[in-house]
Amino acid sequence: FPSGARHIQQGRRRIVHWLAVGPDVIATGLFKQKHRVGQTVGIDHVSMHGTVLNSLGLKKYGFSAETKTPPGGVIVRKPGTNEPYGLIMETAFLPVISQTTPMTKEYEIEFTKAGQRLYAEAGVTTAHEGATHLPQFQTMKRASDAGANIIDVVAFPFITDVDEIAAAIPVAEWGQYHQRLKVGGVKITVDGSPQGRTAFFTTSYLTGGPGGEQFWNGELAFPQESINRMVKKVYDMKVPLISSAWQIVVRATKSIGTAIHCIGNSF
């Protein structure tokens, strides 16, 4: 349910409020809620590895029975058909992120402060924003320019968006705070998440895959050849893999010999 909500009912009330104040809503959480007819609803998992869309949401983002599941992606289908059921994950989720409905300027500031208060209340003074896509980076930049940050924020552009973000903030300026926001490096995700049953393991999941797959080990987000090119691209930007000022953050939360092995093959 929404970040900051202390229990299910509080989270439900927040989503009901968001549904009432705008034509569309993108909410962080994972539960069902009635909504107005004709309203697009997307409920993102807190891991940001996937979302659940209603029928209008599927139509808005171009998902249909003809949509092919991309490599490293998950589109759960209705039993016995090719119709999407609503659960979209991993690389299939990337187009949804890139088309996220923008918040108003007021919400950008309000939500930035509310989210950062959660960190500050726990004594955290620096937040790591991993896998930053261009629209989200633009939101963070606008909020920062408006003085909304109450803690430091380090953004790690996702490899697919690194060119656009480098055009907005030249690489020479990375590592330098501006209004408590800086770009800290590049994020490469090579597989999914354990909680979404999309992480790449050496052995099969006991409960199968997210779409009912049997003998499911998860899979890489990108082919090995693509991972090789991603790593080389960052080196070509003259951004070292390990340094006190620059870094590539490689996300591989898997069992030994799978995703980590694929990264090792890139060098």
Buried (B, 14 or more C-beta within 10 A) or exposed (E): BBBBBEEEEEBBBBBEEBBEEEEBBBBBBBEEBEBEEEBBBBBBBEBBBBBBBBEBBBEBBEBEEEBEBBBBBBBBBEEEEEBBBBBBBBBBBBBBBBEBEEBEEEBBBBBBBEBBEEBBEEEEEEBEBBBBBBBBBBBBBBBBEEEBBBBBBBBBBBBBBBEBBBEEBEBEEBBEEEBBBBBBBBBBBBBBBBBBBBBBBEEBBEEEBBBEBEEBBBBBBBEBEBBBBBBEBBEEBEBBBEEEEBBBBBBBBBBEEBBBBBBEEBE
